[in-house]
Structures are given as structure tokens and as C-alpha cells.
């Protein structure tokens, strides 16, 4: 029987709890956790069961029983903690954005590659079966020449003045919020499915709410508060991006965290010279396939979904798979990679670097009003 890998989770918010769950479902052993305070760490450790409450991230990283470090902290801590974990010989799973600038992200990529350690970033939307089906169709030539790629990523959890989270603060979350937080997911997915890379772009960023009630420590997706001291906001609520790809395609993307009623609508459409495909993350059991004479809706589990989709079809059709399932599959593939297995499509630190570079180009374009190249 294979010995379970020992894992430690740094951060116990929305992301940290998901990581902890997926570690155990992947057959790993959750050694311990550390959060923002001893009280919170102790409470979450007790909730998770036989799990150690570490005093500091450094203590967790140094523990010999921890072989994989999951970093789920506010963004400004990612680079420091990931570098410390790699230097200690630990495999790393780091939330995105990987770092707050491309220079530090490049340093982490080089460190991971030179050490031979597995270092991944949870771009988990890659793990929907019908995303893999769309990818097979695009890259297999079924759509013909890709002409247009367009889509949206819309949320509403920061639409009110009383909505606040550490992501709003540029010192903790970075200079970009909406695009870096969720637009990066869309761009990763588009490049993964099409096999094409964004070469240049032009972007516009808007801060709809220039002041918010700044309540420290508020959890992600918590209900809005009614009273409190207002603080200034500089990070964007909305991002609009036009882009070109190295395959000759044109694209557009709308990103928003202030769209009422839209909870997590990641949607893309890829239009080719023969056919189109469209996928909506909020309705992940179907893939729309468009043609001039006939359009169809392909259901998960259908014979036309392809072999790549079947690897993630763990439930019969009609038993919906969702975000948790994608996260579980991502962590499971990370742990397989640590054991030496081949895991096609696993997002690595290099993919995290890619997302940071695109974000930097978006910020530069929004500031100058010009088209900006994306470093390849």
C-alpha cells in the first residue's frame, strides 16, 4: 500500500478549507494547519479532526512530516512562503496569483525547476470533463481555424458599499483585483483549451465603488455590512480586455465582481471556421457545439465527449460534477505527479507566471491607454 503524502495548509479561509478537504480525498494525510491567529488556527484544527495547529508558517514548513505545502494566504505572502517551502525541499501548491510581480514569479519557477519539486497552481476549471472535451475538439481541428475567442467572468459578491475583503487592499491583494483574481482564470482556461497564447492586448479598468466600508477580517462572500468606517478603493471592480493570439485569433473578455445575480459565471465561446463551442461554468454538465446548419448541446457522459473528458467522469451522467470535484481532481493529479505519474494538463508554477505576466500587461495598458505586448 502506498504511504500517504503528508500535507500542511497555510491559511484557513475559503481556499484553505477547500485545500484541506481535497488533500484528504486525494489520499494525503493532513498533518497540520496554520492560520492568521492562534485562536483561529486552533478552532480550524479541531474542526478538521486529528490535525496539528502550528504556531507559524515557518514551523509548518520545517516539520519533517510535511511533504507538500499548500499556500492559501493573502496574495502578498505567496512569494515568500513558496520560496521558503521550495528551499526546504517541499512540494508546493500555491493559490493564484502566484506572486504580485513577474520577477518574483520567475524566481519561483526557476527554483522549482532546478529542485525537481512539483509546484502547482490551482487553475481548477481545467478539470471539468467538458472543458477537456472542448479542448479536444479545438486542438483536434473539429472547429477549423480559430477566428474569435470571447467570454466573461462575472460575480456579484463585491457589488455593494458594505462588501469588503482583504483582496480590495492593494497591499494585501496586489494592484489588480478583479482581473488578477478571476480574469486570470479565464485567460488560463482560454489558452489551455485553444493551445494559443495572448500576444498583445488593450484593457480598460474601472473602480465602480471608490469607497467601501472597510471591515478587517471579513470572510470572502460574506453578506454586506450596513455600518462602519469607509476606506478608499484603488483596485478595479470591472475589467474589459481585447486581445490577439499567436494563432491569429481575436478575443474579448469582460470581468466583473459587481454584476448583480452573477455568482460565478465563467463563460467562453470559441468560434472557428467550421464550428463553435461554448462552455458555462455555472452549467458545467453541457457543452454547446454550434454549426451553420445544426447546433447541438453535448451532455457530459455522451459518446462525443472524447477520451480526455472520460478520465474525470467519475459519476454517471445526470449526477452533476462541480467546483469541488474539479479541485479534488487537481489536488489528486498534483499528488500523482509527486509520485512520478504523468498528469497531462496539470497547471504548474510556469502557468502561474504566465497569469502574472498577462495581469501586468493589463495594468500597463489600462494606465497608458495603449496596446501592450505580453511577455511570452
Secondary structure in CASP SS format (residue, H / E / C, confidence):
PFRMAT SS
TARGET T0000
AUTHOR 0000-0000-0000
METHOD secondary structure of the structure
MODEL  1
X C 1.00
X C 1.00
X C 1.00
X C 1.00
X C 1.00
X E 1.00
X E 1.00
X E 1.00
X E 1.00
X E 1.00
X C 1.00
X C 1.00
X C 1.00
X H 1.00
X H 1.00
X H 1.00
X H 1.00
X H 1.00
X H 1.00
X H 1.00
X H 1.00
X H 1.00
X H 1.00
X H 1.00
X H 1.00
X C 1.00
X C 1.00
X C 1.00
X E 1.00
X E 1.00
X E 1.00
X E 1.00
X E 1.00
X E 1.00
X C 1.00
X C 1.00
X C 1.00
X H 1.00
X H 1.00
X H 1.00
X H 1.00
X H 1.00
X H 1.00
X H 1.00
X H 1.00
X H 1.00
X H 1.00
X H 1.00
X C 1.00
X C 1.00
X C 1.00
X E 1.00
X E 1.00
X C 1.00
X C 1.00
X C 1.00
X H 1.00
X H 1.00
X H 1.00
X H 1.00
X H 1.00
X H 1.00
X C 1.00
X C 1.00
X C 1.00
X C 1.00
X C 1.00
X E 1.00
X E 1.00
X E 1.00
X E 1.00
X C 1.00
X C 1.00
X C 1.00
X H 1.00
X H 1.00
X H 1.00
X H 1.00
X H 1.00
X H 1.00
X H 1.00
X H 1.00
X H 1.00
X H 1.00
X H 1.00
X H 1.00
X H 1.00
X C 1.00
X C 1.00
X C 1.00
X E 1.00
X E 1.00
X E 1.00
X E 1.00
X C 1.00
X C 1.00
X C 1.00
X C 1.00
X C 1.00
X C 1.00
X C 1.00
X H 1.00
X H 1.00
X H 1.00
X H 1.00
X H 1.00
X H 1.00
X H 1.00
X H 1.00
X H 1.00
X H 1.00
X H 1.00
X H 1.00
X H 1.00
X H 1.00
X C 1.00
X C 1.00
X C 1.00
X E 1.00
X E 1.00
X C 1.00
X C 1.00
X C 1.00
X H 1.00
X H 1.00
X H 1.00
X H 1.00
X C 1.00
X H 1.00
X H 1.00
X H 1.00
X H 1.00
X H 1.00
X H 1.00
X H 1.00
X H 1.00
X H 1.00
X H 1.00
X H 1.00
X C 1.00
X C 1.00
X C 1.00
X C 1.00
X C 1.00
X C 1.00
X E 1.00
X E 1.00
X E 1.00
X E 1.00
X E 1.00
X E 1.00
X E 1.00
X E 1.00
X E 1.00
X C 1.00
X C 1.00
X C 1.00
X C 1.00
X C 1.00
X C 1.00
X C 1.00
X C 1.00
X C 1.00
X C 1.00
X C 1.00
X H 1.00
X H 1.00
X H 1.00
X C 1.00
X H 1.00
X H 1.00
X H 1.00
X H 1.00
X C 1.00
X C 1.00
X C 1.00
X C 1.00
X H 1.00
X H 1.00
X H 1.00
X H 1.00
X H 1.00
X H 1.00
X H 1.00
X H 1.00
X H 1.00
X H 1.00
X H 1.00
X H 1.00
X H 1.00
X H 1.00
X H 1.00
X H 1.00
X H 1.00
X C 1.00
X C 1.00
X C 1.00
X E 1.00
X E 1.00
X E 1.00
X E 1.00
X E 1.00
X E 1.00
X E 1.00
X E 1.00
X E 1.00
X C 1.00
X C 1.00
X C 1.00
X C 1.00
X E 1.00
X E 1.00
X E 1.00
X C 1.00
X C 1.00
X C 1.00
X C 1.00
X C 1.00
X C 1.00
X C 1.00
X C 1.00
X C 1.00
X C 1.00
X C 1.00
X C 1.00
X C 1.00
X C 1.00
X C 1.00
X C 1.00
X E 1.00
X E 1.00
X E 1.00
X C 1.00
X C 1.00
X C 1.00
X C 1.00
X C 1.00
X E 1.00
X E 1.00
X E 1.00
X E 1.00
X E 1.00
X E 1.00
X E 1.00
X E 1.00
X C 1.00
X C 1.00
X C 1.00
X C 1.00
X E 1.00
X E 1.00
X E 1.00
X E 1.00
X E 1.00
X E 1.00
X E 1.00
X C 1.00
X C 1.00
X C 1.00
X C 1.00
X C 1.00
X C 1.00
X C 1.00
X C 1.00
X E 1.00
X E 1.00
X E 1.00
X E 1.00
X E 1.00
X E 1.00
X E 1.00
X E 1.00
X C 1.00
X C 1.00
X C 1.00
X E 1.00
X E 1.00
X E 1.00
X E 1.00
X E 1.00
X H 1.00
X H 1.00
X H 1.00
X C 1.00
X C 1.00
X E 1.00
X E 1.00
X E 1.00
X E 1.00
X E 1.00
X C 1.00
X C 1.00
X C 1.00
X C 1.00
X C 1.00
X E 1.00
X E 1.00
X E 1.00
X E 1.00
X C 1.00
X C 1.00
X C 1.00
X H 1.00
X H 1.00
X H 1.00
X C 1.00
X H 1.00
X H 1.00
X H 1.00
X H 1.00
X C 1.00
X C 1.00
X C 1.00
X C 1.00
X C 1.00
X C 1.00
X C 1.00
X C 1.00
X C 1.00
X C 1.00
X C 1.00
X C 1.00
X H 1.00
X H 1.00
X H 1.00
X H 1.00
X H 1.00
X H 1.00
X H 1.00
X H 1.00
X H 1.00
X H 1.00
X H 1.00
X H 1.00
X H 1.00
X H 1.00
X H 1.00
X H 1.00
X C 1.00
X C 1.00
X C 1.00
X C 1.00
X C 1.00
X C 1.00
X C 1.00
X C 1.00
X C 1.00
X E 1.00
X H 1.00
X H 1.00
X H 1.00
X H 1.00
X H 1.00
X H 1.00
X H 1.00
X H 1.00
X H 1.00
X H 1.00
X H 1.00
X H 1.00
X H 1.00
X H 1.00
X H 1.00
X H 1.00
X H 1.00
X H 1.00
X H 1.00
X H 1.00
X C 1.00
X C 1.00
X C 1.00
X E 1.00
X E 1.00
X C 1.00
X C 1.00
X C 1.00
END
